[in-house]
């Protein structure tokens, strides 16, 4: 598990010469060295990216979970043979949204396909 709480990106001083840190409660949890042959802007961007990662990942996971919940399979009982369909957009299950998520994230967990 990651260090809890809000992470912050900071440097100790001079532009172009000092490392960037990712810190929590004033204590460094990661360091990007100044001698890494990267420019100051790159080190700063990397530190900010790392510092924001826990909050960003939480928001991304919540969005994906919301999509999966919205696009859950239901059993169609109105026309023809009963078959699973997406609750949100009436496509056959799995719908294009779930297929896109599965393509980006890897195979869907069995629970998605075994819901019905």
N, C-alpha and C positions, 0 to 999 in steps of 0.2 A: 504494500500500500504506500501511497505517496505521503509526504509530509502534509498534514492537514493545514488548512488556513490559506490566507491570501499570500501568494508569493510576490516578490518585488525584484525588478532588475535595477542594479545600480553599479556604479564604478567608483573607484577611490579618488579619482582626481583628473590628472592631465589627459587631454584628448590625445589619442594615438599611442600612449605609452603604458597605460595601466589596464589591468584585466577588468572584465565585467563579471559581476557576480549575480547569481539568483539567490535570494535570501528570504528567510521566514523569521519574523520576530528579531531582526537584526543579525541573525546568524546565517552565514553562507551555507547553502546546500549544494551549490554547483558553481564552477568557475570557468570562464572562457579566457584562456591565456592571451596576453598581449603579443607573445612571440609566435602566434599561430599563422603568421603570414597573411592574415586577413586585415582588411581595413577597419577603422573604428566603427564605421556605419554598419558593417557586417557583424562585428562582435556585439554591438548594441542591439541590432535586430534579432540576432540569435538569442540573446539574453531575454529580451522582451517576449519572444515567442515561447521560450521555455517557461518563463514566469507565468504567462497567461494560459499555458497548456491545461492545468487542472480545471480551471473554470470553463475554458473552451470545450474540453472533452465532456464535461458534465452537461453543457448545453447541447452538444451534438448528440450525445446518448439519449437525452430527453426527447429530442426531435425525432430520432430514429424510433424510439419506443412508441412515441405518439403516432407515427406513420404506421407501424406494425399493428397497433391497436385499432386504428381507424380502418385499416385494410384487412381486417380479420375475415376468415372464411365463414360463410353461412350456407346452410343447405337450401338450395333453390327448390321450391315445391310447386311452382306455378305452371311451368311448361315442360312438357316432355319428361324424359327420365330425370330423376332427382340427381343433382350434381352440386359440388361445392362451387360457390361463387363468392366474389369479393363483396363484402357488405357495403363498401363505400361507392364503388363505381360500376357494379353489376357485370364485371368481366368474369370469365371463368377463373377459378382459383388454380394456381397462384396468378394474381393480376400483374399487369406490367410494373406497377410500383414495387411489389414484393420481388418480382424477378430482377428489377434494377438493383434493389438493395442486396439481394443474394449474389448478383454478379459482382458488385463492388466489394462486398464483405466476405464472400465465400459461400459455400452451401448453407442453405437455411437450416436452422436447428430442426431436429425431427418433430419437435412440438408444433412447429408451424404447419407442417404437412399432415400431422396425425391428429389435428384438432377435431376433425369430423370423423 
